[in-house]
Amino acid sequence: MSPTYTAGSLVAARGREWVVLPESAPDMLVLRPLGGSEDDIAAVFPSFEEVRPAEFAAPSPDDLGDQRAAGLLRTALRIGFRSGAGPFRSLASIAVEPRAYQLVPLLMALRQRTVRLLISDDVGIGKTVEAGLIAKELLAQGEATRLAVLCSPALAEQWQGELREKFGIDAELVLASTVSRLERNLELGQSLFDRHPFTIISTDFIKSTRHREDFVKHCPDLVIVDEAHTCVAADDPAQGGASSATNQLRYELLRKVSADADRHLLLLTATPHSGKESAFRNLLGLVRPELATLDLENPAGRAKLAEHFVARKRADVRDYLTKEDGLADDSLAERTAFPSDRWTKDEPYKLTPAYRALLDDAIAYAADRVSAAGEQGKREARIAWWSVIALLRSMVSSPAAAAQTLKTRSESATARTAHEADVLGAPVAADSAENDRHEGMDVAPGAAESEDAGARLLELAGRAEELMGPAGDAKLKALTRHLKDLIAEGYNPIVFCRYIPTADYLAEQLDGKLGRKTKIAAVTGTLSPQQRLERIEQLAAEEGDDPSVRRVLIATDCLSEGVNLQHHFDAVVHYDLAWNPTRHDQREGRVDRYGQKRDQVRVITMYGEDNGIDGKVLEVLFKKHRQIKKDLGISVSVPDETASGVTDAVVEWLLLHGRQGSQESLFEMDGHQESFDRIEREWTSAAEREKTSRSKYAQRAIHPEEVAREVAAVRAALGGAEEVREFTLEALRDLDALIREPRDGSGDFTAQVGGTPAGLRDALAATLGNRLVEEDREIPFRTTPAIGRGEAALVRTDPAIGAIASYVLDSALDAKALGPRPARRCGVVTTDAVSVRTTLLLVRYRFHLTLPSRSGDRQVVAEDARLLAYEGLPQRARWLDDDAAAALLGARATANTHELAARKAITRALDGLPGLADHLTEYGTRLAAELDASHRRVRKANEEIVRGLKVVPQEPADVLGVYVYLPPAAPAASTVSGAEA
């Protein structure tokens, strides 16, 4: 009969040692390799395979390492942990090292039985990472079993990549283009949301009533909503009119989703308020119904909101956990490398004489058309209005866009009513701050009102085509000059355009004009979201090993929101002036965000000073927008009604007075002064409300001291960044890699691994790419998480660092391994860091955790590594505290150690291990109590969850390493160098 194994015990099977997991049964053992991850779990049937009890073998006195052996082995062990014993079950198994401030939403979440959060951190702070941390933790704890992310279709692939690469969550894309394929594989009556536990759902998909109802019926127990502000709108007529049909559909869907009080819901948006109180209240009502009616002027109401709402600006988290945050010192201080500021400049250009003549004729045609249509009826007037706006916007964009528009029928021309004409034509003019639907918005609009463009339009189109190129297009010529200046200063810019023909035209015209080492690519709405990302990666890859190669990306607004471009680009050129400043903020936010290596992002806004449109839009909208940001320190979205009111006035004036007559100040326009005064008052009022809300609802639920305590505990268990850097550097050197450290103070270095053992090369090739390793290229190791392809971040969760740590640990445990072995399980060092004989033990503890959750108790086996040290002989050990034990890792040999003395010292220490068992057990019990307290502290507001919590140490603990430190006393005899013994 097969023996019965308890959870946490060690067994030997298949030539290696395993930990028995709680999911095991008498006839089937569920095993995880000792020190392995969840991905390595296997099932073994004792009836068919040999399984026997295993004990962790003691170190051998014949396998001595040098003075660094203990530190290397300890770090390799901690990097390899994927099932830590602390209250954050997921941090050991994710491929990103979160910033301390990103733990705040996680701490808030763990204090709620059902997680309901509105995360409204500023653009670029990392809301995706914060949401991913919460999702991974809830899944790891069993608090959630299924996940759905609702986002715009353009961001679906990015969400999929972030969840897979950083959090190990493999989610299925549910898009209009994939749903048919997914549904073909379903069983009869099965929902695809039951078939696929993790999904990323396009907001377009849920427009279908059938799909919407299916989602509500089979909705996962954890839902993340990206850009949540697009799912509600102001329903107060004084604050923006009734909700749009699309927003209303989404709002009704989320009301049904949030109605289940047991469902976890995370709402993400950088613009929760934007001055619209009713929209903000609707958003709060999705989090908790009672929040929608809270008295937020009352401190008690704000305190209640603070449990569910976090909103921070960059300035709040740039320097975090400092004495200014109320901490005793700066030992845990963390500076986040946001760009310090944006360098912005408005660059004017003047039209060539031929282009001015073309524009004047187009304005004259537009004025005639609007005038004639006004006499025909309201429908015809609205059709003409939108056709004229399309014509003028395309004309100031590029000759290519102008020619396309002049030859294409206006979409609004198909309208049967004036209202329908507005619905069809409005997207042409509206660069909406609240519209998340960028798909199809970059297509050049039509100006013709029939299938057959009139002779006058065709004549204008022909003239526009003749102006293509720098000779006739002064705007293109000016852009070329600005790009050359940016490239000369080492920048990689993105050029944003309004229309596809303009982007294609620029890519063609700029090809070969910016230097032979400048690579150019265009990304527009003609590509699918996945193809866009692939083209960007292809452009980035063209740099190869030549750092002097520069990249220029020409893009439409299909890339203006959600896509992260900070790793490849560091400057923005607004080639086409948007008609809403918020769109410029969105464009710039693609590169000005966390992970940007440049301290200063450059922004150039081009505008035509004599085209009659750009100057006015810049004067009224953009300068006001910038002034509010300067005065209040925040960016306030421009209400769509405000932006469209201004641009309508500009076009009306242009049609009445022509391009020349429009050079006077817009504020001096007869009949418009009162309108502009009202717009300015509304905008200023919205800005003041936004500033008030930012300070009034600032995150106060979690004090920095609480974050600092948990950060310290995590770093003690898993290690910090400097430890990882030193480990990687020392291990690679010992493994015969060629290291180069630039003297630039960055801490970065490069390594060529062609001379390292084959096992390590294979592991690195799997994470960094075969070509990089096979051709023995330099691999950059960066101290910042902002890394590119073929680079490694010096953080414990980076796959390349994990590969190095695994090799070091495996070779240390296998005394027969061939090749260099940086870490050893024993060592003897003579050092002036001690005055009496001191022994350091590296001990691995295993804990059996009972973690209560809403779905029942969850049994988990977790690991922790600790350093214990004592002075004197084992039988009369005087134990040191944890800090003193850790300090021994820094001890360096100050004298050689006699070979016989070294063997005698280590043999005595190993022989004394049985006598230390009681202390090791007592320490494990104390550590279990500390872990229990940590779990309860993190979940202190959730009595139901902590009531059945248990942490029990598994005996015996594993002694991985024994290291003896001797005070200086070196006799003259045959010796082993302290650097080798």
WOWOMO-V790654 format. One record per helix or strand of 3 or more residues. SS is the DSSP state (2 for helix, 1 for strand). FROM is the first residue (numbers start at 1). LEN is the number of residues. If there is no record, write none. Layout:
# WOWOMO-V790654
SS | FROM | LEN
SS | FROM | LEN
This chain:
# WOWOMO-V790654
1 | 10 | 4
1 | 16 | 5
1 | 28 | 6
2 | 38 | 3
1 | 42 | 3
2 | 69 | 12
2 | 91 | 3
2 | 100 | 11
1 | 116 | 4
2 | 127 | 15
1 | 147 | 5
2 | 153 | 15
1 | 172 | 3
2 | 179 | 6
2 | 192 | 4
1 | 198 | 5
2 | 205 | 3
2 | 209 | 9
1 | 222 | 4
2 | 228 | 4
2 | 237 | 3
2 | 245 | 14
1 | 264 | 5
2 | 277 | 11
2 | 289 | 5
2 | 299 | 8
2 | 314 | 4
2 | 323 | 3
1 | 341 | 9
2 | 353 | 22
2 | 378 | 20
2 | 399 | 8
2 | 411 | 4
2 | 418 | 12
2 | 455 | 12
2 | 474 | 15
1 | 493 | 4
2 | 500 | 11
1 | 518 | 6
2 | 529 | 13
1 | 550 | 6
2 | 557 | 3
1 | 571 | 4
2 | 581 | 8
1 | 600 | 9
2 | 614 | 19
2 | 640 | 22
2 | 666 | 3
2 | 673 | 24
2 | 704 | 15
2 | 721 | 14
1 | 738 | 3
1 | 749 | 4
2 | 758 | 11
2 | 770 | 5
1 | 779 | 4
1 | 791 | 3
2 | 799 | 15
1 | 826 | 5
1 | 838 | 14
1 | 858 | 14
2 | 874 | 3
2 | 882 | 9
2 | 899 | 13
2 | 913 | 26
2 | 943 | 4
1 | 950 | 17
